[in-house]
Amino acid sequence: MTRFAFWIIILPLAVLIAAFGITNSQLVTVGLGPLTTALELPLYSAILGAVFVGIFVGINLTYPKNL
């Protein structure tokens, strides 16, 4: 039953992420703060990258012993 529930959650989430990536493929310029370097990335990778960095930082601030 646990494996079934896993796929019920993961499969629609994967479809949504794929659809998000397909519809947001325009290039955007991402400035890196005080650095003069700027990256030109697809919009979906900039947004998903920011989400994953936020999740990583949040987990490490919540559970610092897991580092």
TITI-201561 format. One record per residue (C-alpha): x, y, z; residue number from 1. Coordinates in nm, 3 decimals, decimal comma, always signed. Layout:
<recs>
+---------+---------+---------+-----+
|       X |       Y |       Z | seq |
+---------+---------+---------+-----+
|       X |       Y |       Z | NUM |
...
+---------+---------+---------+-----+
</recs>
This chain:
<recs>
+---------+---------+---------+-----+
|       X |       Y |       Z | seq |
+---------+---------+---------+-----+
|  +0,000 |  +0,000 |  +0,000 |   1 |
|  +0,285 |  +0,239 |  +0,075 |   2 |
|  +0,436 |  +0,191 |  -0,270 |   3 |
|  +0,097 |  +0,263 |  -0,430 |   4 |
|  +0,058 |  +0,585 |  -0,229 |   5 |
|  +0,411 |  +0,686 |  -0,329 |   6 |
|  +0,329 |  +0,654 |  -0,699 |   7 |
|  -0,006 |  +0,830 |  -0,657 |   8 |
|  +0,184 |  +1,132 |  -0,524 |   9 |
|  +0,503 |  +1,120 |  -0,734 |  10 |
|  +0,355 |  +1,055 |  -1,079 |  11 |
|  +0,126 |  +1,364 |  -1,092 |  12 |
|  +0,405 |  +1,572 |  -0,940 |  13 |
|  +0,648 |  +1,457 |  -1,209 |  14 |
|  +0,393 |  +1,538 |  -1,481 |  15 |
|  +0,340 |  +1,887 |  -1,336 |  16 |
|  +0,715 |  +1,954 |  -1,319 |  17 |
|  +0,760 |  +1,835 |  -1,679 |  18 |
|  +0,472 |  +2,054 |  -1,800 |  19 |
|  +0,618 |  +2,349 |  -1,607 |  20 |
|  +0,955 |  +2,296 |  -1,774 |  21 |
|  +0,806 |  +2,272 |  -2,122 |  22 |
|  +0,597 |  +2,588 |  -2,089 |  23 |
|  +0,871 |  +2,801 |  -1,928 |  24 |
|  +1,166 |  +2,745 |  -2,158 |  25 |
|  +1,241 |  +3,114 |  -2,231 |  26 |
|  +1,591 |  +3,231 |  -2,147 |  27 |
|  +1,635 |  +3,473 |  -1,856 |  28 |
|  +1,946 |  +3,646 |  -1,729 |  29 |
|  +2,023 |  +3,569 |  -1,365 |  30 |
|  +2,259 |  +3,809 |  -1,188 |  31 |
|  +2,462 |  +3,660 |  -0,906 |  32 |
|  +2,443 |  +3,931 |  -0,644 |  33 |
|  +2,753 |  +4,147 |  -0,604 |  34 |
|  +2,942 |  +3,949 |  -0,866 |  35 |
|  +2,957 |  +4,089 |  -1,215 |  36 |
|  +2,884 |  +3,745 |  -1,358 |  37 |
|  +2,542 |  +3,679 |  -1,503 |  38 |
|  +2,406 |  +3,349 |  -1,624 |  39 |
|  +2,157 |  +3,299 |  -1,901 |  40 |
|  +1,933 |  +3,008 |  -1,802 |  41 |
|  +1,594 |  +2,873 |  -1,901 |  42 |
|  +1,327 |  +3,011 |  -1,670 |  43 |
|  +1,227 |  +2,669 |  -1,537 |  44 |
|  +1,582 |  +2,587 |  -1,426 |  45 |
|  +1,617 |  +2,921 |  -1,247 |  46 |
|  +1,289 |  +2,872 |  -1,059 |  47 |
|  +1,339 |  +2,503 |  -0,978 |  48 |
|  +1,699 |  +2,569 |  -0,876 |  49 |
|  +1,584 |  +2,838 |  -0,633 |  50 |
|  +1,319 |  +2,603 |  -0,492 |  51 |
|  +1,570 |  +2,320 |  -0,441 |  52 |
|  +1,824 |  +2,552 |  -0,279 |  53 |
|  +1,550 |  +2,681 |  -0,047 |  54 |
|  +1,449 |  +2,327 |  +0,047 |  55 |
|  +1,811 |  +2,230 |  +0,109 |  56 |
|  +1,876 |  +2,536 |  +0,329 |  57 |
|  +1,549 |  +2,487 |  +0,517 |  58 |
|  +1,621 |  +2,123 |  +0,592 |  59 |
|  +1,973 |  +2,202 |  +0,709 |  60 |
|  +1,852 |  +2,483 |  +0,934 |  61 |
|  +1,577 |  +2,266 |  +1,079 |  62 |
|  +1,789 |  +1,956 |  +1,129 |  63 |
|  +2,151 |  +2,074 |  +1,167 |  64 |
|  +2,270 |  +1,737 |  +1,303 |  65 |
|  +2,196 |  +1,573 |  +0,965 |  66 |
|  +2,483 |  +1,752 |  +0,792 |  67 |
+---------+---------+---------+-----+
</recs>
